[in-house]
Amino acid sequence: MNTQALIDTATAMVADDKGLLAMDESTLTCNKRFAALGIPQTEDRRRAYRELLVTTSGLSDYISGAILFDETIRQQLQDGTRFADALAQAGIIPGIKVDTGVTALAGHPGEKVTEGLDQLRDRLAEYMRLGARFAKWRSVITIGDGIPTRACIEANAHTLARYASLCQEVGLVPIIEPEVLMAGRHDLARCREVAEETLHLVFVQLSAQRVLLEGMILKPNMVLPGIDSSGPATVDEVAEATVACLLRTVPAAVPGVAFLSGGQSPELASARLNAIHVRFGDRLPWAVTFSFSRALQQPVLAIWRGDDANTKVAQQALLQRARCNLAARRGTYQASMEQAGCLT
Ligand code: 13P
């Protein structure tokens, strides 16, 4: 294991106030988002959309790394350049989603475990050859009546740690994503309790599997009330609960925490990241940034709609969101940037 290379990559992934672009939707998820907008669900349209994202001029001013899906890392831009090479040439570190999705956890109704450990060592070596320098694995924890169980959290924590250890063996920085889902009626306090237990058990397992904390990135959810909760939380309450949860559970040796957006609107995701920095910026031992998919891409896809005539305007929307989130990471984001457009 080349420890220094892992540390250098992980540090570069969260450097200079930049964040990560998650563009690793599985074919199923990508097709669902295309279908909702009437975009043909073909390999060519998925490729064209991903080309739009990675060829956005100036993206590397805000984005340090991009997470690809297996289909994309094997595809090429129209000019024949492979996606991972196009990213690297643009100054963006290429990454790859390596889990193969979630499945029902046997004996635990309503709970999920993530699959993909079989043959993972060989798959990671191939992704490394294809140009990836980091990887991502997402686990999901569902809050509901009597769940999550400790068994579900432990199964996912163990799986994340096995994945992370295999990544580091081959030289890939693991992004560790234990997502506590926003679906449900639970309140902010319940989300915080579950997120705290989850992160605690994840770091117990990472330690047991000898994962180098300095060579990984944590991708957690923000601590939020459930989408159907009767008690909404203010931006400041979310910032406070999120930071308290992370400070209790995430060792300072971890170089970066990069949030998923989890179904928040793009504007709220930026406002909450901003509040975390405004209120607690001087207390955070890790770089705290974004690794959003929907909160970066939603407006982009809505403008593009499968029509290449809309590519330039859609790229401006991506730059706008990326720039708003870089500002949020600096604690200088303001709602007025949305009306005026962050690019002006
Ligand atoms: P969202 O930001 O849309 O939650 O996606 C992040 C991600 O990478 C999911 O695995």
Boltz pocket constraint, residues with backbone or C-beta under 6 A from the ligand:
constraints:
  - pocket:
      binder: B
      contacts: [[A, 22], [A, 138], [A, 177], [A, 259], [A, 260], [A, 261], [A, 262], [A, 263], [A, 291], [A, 292], [A, 293], [A, 294], [A, 295]]
      max_distance: 6.0
